Amino acid sequence: MAQKATIYKVELSVSDMDRHYYETHKLTVAKHPSETDERLMVRVLAFALNAHEHLEMTKGLSTDDEPDIWQKSLSGELDLWVALGLPSEKIVRQSCGKADKVVIYSYGGRTADMWWEKIKNSTTRFDNLQVMNLPENETRDLGAMAGRSMKLQVNIQDGEVMVSVDDSMVYVTPIEWKSAG
């Protein structure tokens, strides 16, 4: 019998001084049985970094043709496609064709570095693609903060991110590998 997803309740308060966005989101996040706490927290962080009233978590790992997070316009077009990890060239190409803007948050240290070296030349033609890398030690520390019921405060200023849960705090500095044109 297949394992079921574990449900996480997240109250996410975002203070993004860079975009002048200040809002609290109540999220119900389904953690796929094969998903790690680190990936779950990277997903919540990616949500915070792109927070918008129309931003939504998707089925994520359980589907190949959907990103982890997306934002659709009122008429149903894909405004934003947010993917995590190390997607294949084919997935990158397809997602850039489907959405106005695509953001990939890679993580995993040396593995992410090798992925980027392999794929970066094929991404130059996509003006709507942004690739951000999250340092391995920082995402590992984020994963240690995961809990089934969380109140997260995310402060973003000058590209620096501070994530706090209860008494724990982690600083994350996303590194831009490719900017969208």
PyMOL commands that set and color helices and strands:
alter all, ss='L'
color gray80, all
select helices_A, chain A and resi 37-49+60-62+89-98+110-123+136-144
alter helices_A, ss='H'
color red, helices_A
select strands_A, chain A and resi 6-16+21-31+55-57+69-72+78-84+101-107+129-134+149-157+160-165+168-172+175-178
alter strands_A, ss='S'
color yellow, strands_A
deselect
rebuild
show_as cartoon
